[in-house]
Amino acid sequence: MNSAFQKRIIGSTILKNAFIKTATFEGMYDNGIPNQKLIDHHVSMAKGKVALTTVSYGAVSPDARTFKTQMYIHPESLEKLKELADAVHNAGGKVSIQLTHCGYFSKNTDQKRPLAPSRVFNEYGCMSGIMFSKAMTSEDLRKVSDDFANAAMALKNIGFDAVELHMGHGYLLSQFLCPWTNKRKDEYGGTIENRARYPLQVFNNIKDKVGKDFPVLVKLNLSDGFKGGFTLDESVYVSQELEKAGCDALVLSGGFTSKTPFYLMRGGIPLKGMIQNGTSLAEKFTMALFGPFIIKKYKFEPNFFLEQAKVIRKAVKMPLVYLGGVDSAQGIEEVMKEGFDLIAIGRALIHDPDFLIKIEKGSITKSGCTRCNQCVVEMDRGGVRCVL
């Protein structure tokens, strides 16, 4: 396990160890602007020996938000994000941000026809009156790609150490990769080579903008977790193409927010709190009535993505970030033994920002997180936190 606490290099960035705080939606914003709680949250990660902490969901434009009060990258949010980056650096850490576009997965009523690869039913925003998406035109494709590249450059300019391009979890670039949501008949639809074309173009546009030495990580699903979705074999192909394109590290994840939300967040389903957090009576009623039947529960097991992730490890030589159920010294050792370069951790660090310090000292061998997933509910109640 000692090797996990040794230095790593991503691009031109030196990390003090192998540990990344994965992007988990924080909910720490005032009208879409990061607040002091968000700064303190990521500073606590740096102080807790996390090498690279990741700010979640940096929408690349107003239309890229899943809801109106979500943060997007613009001068006012950049001002606070610079404060965050400076504070994390002063605490001895490095900072990244997840760059995202929601695609059709939106209940932002400023955007009546959210963009997507194809026209599809919006199961997430239908209760807000946003029933269907708009299939992206060539002009839409160009603009959104430039939004990603310009956001990455803006973050580089204010002192961020890396960015993470989100190609997973059912958001826009994941919607292109997924045959269930991508029904296009042009060069961006059909085969995996075509479905991967636009996400890869976005990656290349970012790299061209920020330069080869600035780290661009990619979060990619191992699979979407449902029949008819993005598969592990397709993930191998996209991983290999990203390696050819110069991706600095791949964060391996899984799940599709609107269909298999707990494929990644395994363990308990905090349905009562999710119902209470509904934004309308119709949404609350629908969640109460159908939630027990449509939200599938996945049993938590340590290192639950490891067998799938090992397939990608065999297919590429690029740096890989393992994510999924690391909550103990034994789990860390197992991941490092399998040849992964970095480890991303979420709930164990939300439960205790000093988790890594205690693991290294040997004062604990396992996280106290019970995987109740009540932290998911707290994201919409003023900020992510452990309720224990």
Summary of the structure (lengths in Angstrom):
residues: 388
radius of gyration: 19.3
end to end distance: 27.7
largest distance: 57.2
contacts: 1398
relative contact order: 0.13
helix: 39%
strand: 16%
